[in-house]
Amino acid sequence: MSKKLFEWLIVTLKESAWAPLGVVGFYAVGLWLNLFDMYPPLDIPTHFMGGVAITYFYRSAIRHSQMIVGDIPLSIQIVFAFTCTGTTTVFWEFYENFMDRFFGFHMVRGLEDTIVDFILGISGALVLSLFYRKR
């Protein structure tokens, strides 16, 4: 691994890894304590904040990647982070369905739940993308 790549990884993780790890941690504790079964609406802010957190992480990673790849226009950074978040929401729903199917979890409450989760994650990404300021 080149020195610049290692620097990029460390700087990105130090700045922004806390956000998605915090949401995933909350999600894991919620599953462990059955909070999502007792309070199904808790799933709504979790997926919304997941979209915000992962977009923040991608924005940080893309911004710091400029030390390796050169200048990236702000509009491209925003679109790329947004689309990466959309892809992440798809893989997160794959994960939930996989865990339900093969390990007996009951995270997915049907097609409507999955679609709402997509909308919430993308909405979180959109909100952060609209309000994020260039440093």
Steps between C-alpha positions, in 0.01 A plus 500: 500500500646832400567767760239740353235229496573416862486872594166534319358203687615621842383861447161385372445253783607751767269767365187312412489131595322587824181590313414171327647299788272686740190421294602136453572477873159641584345257251684202653396597855143548376498151351654352815240668725215433253430874487392483137240234586370694800510838320482441122499875420857513641606353165412830329758731661757219497489465121481877448803560724675210329465689171637817661790318668614300201477804272715694746753217494505486120528880473800490732661211313449667162627838623813343649558287189600817319847462657534191280293564186511880475223757508143375479233764432260547792198407288664167407583435867136557596357279225755224562435493876124500438518208256737308730245541777225371272710194425568451870127509580442226243772284653365569851160370394669194346668448837167524687333253263798264518495503881124434499527216252803316631516587871136543594510871578181695441633836386297533181129553539415466133550680172358827629753499786785451254379779272453738795853413619636591154310828500619587852866423426491702178316782680774513762759515222309778327465706819872480573586572136283814502635638828865389487744787472837491329789549743 
